[in-house]
Amino acid sequence: MTNSKTILVLGGGVGGVVTANALRDRLSSDHRVVVVDKRSEHIFTPSLVWLMVGWRESEQLTKDLRRLLRPGIDVVKAEVYAIDPDRNKVLAGGEELNYDYMVLALGADLAPEAMPGYVEAAHNFYDLEGAAGLWLALQNFTGGSVAVVVSAMPYKCPAAPYEAAMLIEDALRRRDIRDRCQIQVFTPEPQPMLVAGMDMGVAVVGMMAAKGIGYHPNLPLDHIDPVGKKLVFSNGRKEHFDFLAAVPPHRPPPVVKESPLANEAGWVPVDKHTLQTRFENVYAIGDVAAITLSNGLPLPKAGTFANAEGETVAARIVDEIAGVEPRGEYDGVGYCWIESGSGSAGFASGHFYAEPDPDVSPPRSGRWWHWGKVMFETYWMGEGFRRSVARSALNLGSKIFNIPGSL
Ligand SMILES: Cc1cc2nc3c(=O)[nH]c(=O)nc-3n(C[C@H](O)[C@H](O)[C@H](O)COP(=O)(O)OP(=O)(O)OC[C@H]3O[C@@H](n4cnc5c(N)ncnc54)[C@H](O)[C@@H]3O)c2cc1C
């Protein structure tokens, strides 16, 4: 069949799953959709903060990637180790894969080893084993200084360290040892969730202050002393900890950094509306993409953006294959939950492409928002009927609460 196209989706995380499913839904079976990932299991990362305080088991967060993808999508389980956009080729495992269109959704790698002392001293709640290990350790903790630290910028999910601090506080209260613990958050950022604006920062600091959690911004971490149990910051300040939960350093996947698609830092610059790279038939979405907002700050790395960008790119590729002007454009709408403990959460949404600054509402809080995230988890991990019921309920909720965008 001469007109048959192959669309290669690199990465079966949030962006890759959304893109591949949207393509399969809209393209005829003449066209091949191929997803390449080194892991066969997909992890639902928003629930890591629940795993780390015992509200979930690891199995509830993981699912065979094939079961999240529509029938008719080919899955290649292999590590991508070379990307050659000049020749429309990718090397994955022992195979050379050719494409007509490529969607790069390889995310951001975690690099705990890049922060001296991290591996020895910190609980890494950014991955499955680390979050599960944190819960085990928290149950044996008898009291002292709890530090939640952002090791370096950039990092994915700007809300996660703040959620972690509030959920640990909740867990210590449930264990009745809260009065024997001090909880502090240290970060190189000037405020929480900087890109979402000052009101957001004030609101999140306020949520933590109401729970007696200290907040220490503008503190780049130099190294961790695992023996002396000290955080050592670039300005020479030292802080003792008895229990350390830390966001690890992030880095672009090496295969991306070494490709002609990357900028100096190793991320992939794209047009913020079309997600196109400097190669016409190559798109990049999600954490691996570099988008600069009108105020000069980078679009945060979060699943909400990877999701919407995946939908946009799929729509554009479908139009391109149909020979019509591609219509899909991403408008910068995003949303996020901020779990705060006691079965409550904040929820914020807004337009990140607004000018001159993103227009993001400060979080609305309550139990409903926590249940909203539970529903989203069901929607994401569920299948068939459950999935479509959850989607309808979420869209109805969006309308009632006037949240921009829908699923
Ligand atoms: C604790 C935590 C909580 C979070 N909570 C939220 C939240 O509430 N809301 C939100 O919006 N976001 C949240 N996020 C962020 C969200 O997980 C990411 O932003 C999102 O997953 C990015 O999607 P992606 O498709 O770009 O990358 P990913 O989902 O990371 O997928 C990348 C995929 O590429 C694969 N891969 C990488 N390199 C290679 C290679 N060389 N060869 C083959 N495969 C490779 C990986 O195995 C992975 O499956 C959270 C993250 C964490 C860690």
The ligand as an SDF file (V2000), in Angstrom:
LIG
                    3D

 53 58  0  0  0  0  0  0  0  0999 V2000
    5.7380   12.1920   42.3090 C   0  0  0  0  0  0  0  0  0  0  0  0
    5.1660   12.7280   41.0270 C   0  0  0  0  0  0  0  0  0  0  0  0
    3.8740   13.2490   41.0060 C   0  0  0  0  0  0  0  0  0  0  0  0
    3.3550   13.7910   39.8400 C   0  0  0  0  0  0  0  0  0  0  0  0
    2.0800   14.2930   39.8600 N   0  0  0  0  0  0  0  0  0  0  0  0
    1.5880   14.8770   38.7520 C   0  0  0  0  0  0  0  0  0  0  0  0
    0.2630   15.4180   38.7720 C   0  0  0  0  0  0  0  0  0  0  0  0
   -0.4680   15.3150   39.7640 O   0  0  0  0  0  0  0  0  0  0  0  0
   -0.1660   16.0440   37.6440 N   0  0  0  0  0  0  0  0  0  0  0  0
    0.6240   16.1710   36.5310 C   0  0  0  0  0  0  0  0  0  0  0  0
    0.1800   16.7700   35.5560 O   0  0  0  0  0  0  0  0  0  0  0  0
    1.8630   15.6510   36.4940 N   0  0  0  0  0  0  0  0  0  0  0  0
    2.3630   15.0060   37.5660 C   0  0  0  0  0  0  0  0  0  0  0  0
    3.6290   14.4720   37.5240 N   0  0  0  0  0  0  0  0  0  0  0  0
    4.4850   14.6930   36.3450 C   0  0  0  0  0  0  0  0  0  0  0  0
    4.2050   13.7060   35.2250 C   0  0  0  0  0  0  0  0  0  0  0  0
    4.4540   12.3790   35.6660 O   0  0  0  0  0  0  0  0  0  0  0  0
    5.1130   13.9870   34.0380 C   0  0  0  0  0  0  0  0  0  0  0  0
    5.1650   15.3540   33.7700 O   0  0  0  0  0  0  0  0  0  0  0  0
    4.5910   13.2320   32.8120 C   0  0  0  0  0  0  0  0  0  0  0  0
    4.6860   11.8490   33.0610 O   0  0  0  0  0  0  0  0  0  0  0  0
    5.3620   13.6150   31.5700 C   0  0  0  0  0  0  0  0  0  0  0  0
    4.9140   12.8160   30.5090 O   0  0  0  0  0  0  0  0  0  0  0  0
    5.9130   12.4240   29.3160 P   0  0  0  0  0  0  0  0  0  0  0  0
    5.1310   11.6220   28.3700 O   0  0  0  0  0  0  0  0  0  0  0  0
    6.6050   13.6380   28.8230 O   0  0  0  0  0  0  0  0  0  0  0  0
    7.0430   11.5340   30.0160 O   0  0  0  0  0  0  0  0  0  0  0  0
    6.8910   10.2060   30.8560 P   0  0  0  0  0  0  0  0  0  0  0  0
    5.5030   10.0190   31.3140 O   0  0  0  0  0  0  0  0  0  0  0  0
    7.9740   10.2770   31.8920 O   0  0  0  0  0  0  0  0  0  0  0  0
    7.2270    9.0570   29.8230 O   0  0  0  0  0  0  0  0  0  0  0  0
    8.4950    8.9010   29.2480 C   0  0  0  0  0  0  0  0  0  0  0  0
    8.6100    7.4520   28.7920 C   0  0  0  0  0  0  0  0  0  0  0  0
    9.7750    7.3310   27.9810 O   0  0  0  0  0  0  0  0  0  0  0  0
   10.4500    6.1210   28.3030 C   0  0  0  0  0  0  0  0  0  0  0  0
   11.8660    6.2840   27.9580 N   0  0  0  0  0  0  0  0  0  0  0  0
   12.7150    7.2310   28.3940 C   0  0  0  0  0  0  0  0  0  0  0  0
   13.9180    7.1000   27.7800 N   0  0  0  0  0  0  0  0  0  0  0  0
   13.7900    6.0460   26.9460 C   0  0  0  0  0  0  0  0  0  0  0  0
   14.6850    5.4270   26.0040 C   0  0  0  0  0  0  0  0  0  0  0  0
   15.9260    5.8660   25.7940 N   0  0  0  0  0  0  0  0  0  0  0  0
   14.2240    4.3650   25.3020 N   0  0  0  0  0  0  0  0  0  0  0  0
   12.9510    3.9060   25.4820 C   0  0  0  0  0  0  0  0  0  0  0  0
   12.0820    4.4630   26.3290 N   0  0  0  0  0  0  0  0  0  0  0  0
   12.4950    5.5070   27.0580 C   0  0  0  0  0  0  0  0  0  0  0  0
   10.2170    5.9350   29.7860 C   0  0  0  0  0  0  0  0  0  0  0  0
   10.3360    4.5890   30.1500 O   0  0  0  0  0  0  0  0  0  0  0  0
    8.7870    6.4860   29.9540 C   0  0  0  0  0  0  0  0  0  0  0  0
    7.8200    5.4740   29.8870 O   0  0  0  0  0  0  0  0  0  0  0  0
    4.1560   13.8420   38.6650 C   0  0  0  0  0  0  0  0  0  0  0  0
    5.4330   13.2930   38.6660 C   0  0  0  0  0  0  0  0  0  0  0  0
    5.9330   12.7330   39.8240 C   0  0  0  0  0  0  0  0  0  0  0  0
    7.3080   12.1270   39.8030 C   0  0  0  0  0  0  0  0  0  0  0  0
  1  2  1  0
  2  3  1  0
  2 52  2  0
  3  4  2  0
  4  5  1  0
  4 50  1  0
  5  6  2  0
  6  7  1  0
  6 13  1  0
  7  8  2  0
  7  9  1  0
  9 10  1  0
 10 11  2  0
 10 12  1  0
 12 13  2  0
 13 14  1  0
 14 15  1  0
 14 50  1  0
 15 16  1  0
 16 17  1  0
 16 18  1  0
 18 19  1  0
 18 20  1  0
 20 21  1  0
 20 22  1  0
 22 23  1  0
 23 24  1  0
 24 25  2  0
 24 26  1  0
 24 27  1  0
 27 28  1  0
 28 29  2  0
 28 30  1  0
 28 31  1  0
 31 32  1  0
 32 33  1  0
 33 34  1  0
 33 48  1  0
 34 35  1  0
 35 36  1  0
 35 46  1  0
 36 37  1  0
 36 45  1  0
 37 38  2  0
 38 39  1  0
 39 40  1  0
 39 45  2  0
 40 41  1  0
 40 42  2  0
 42 43  1  0
 43 44  2  0
 44 45  1  0
 46 47  1  0
 46 48  1  0
 48 49  1  0
 50 51  2  0
 51 52  1  0
 52 53  1  0
M  END
$$$$
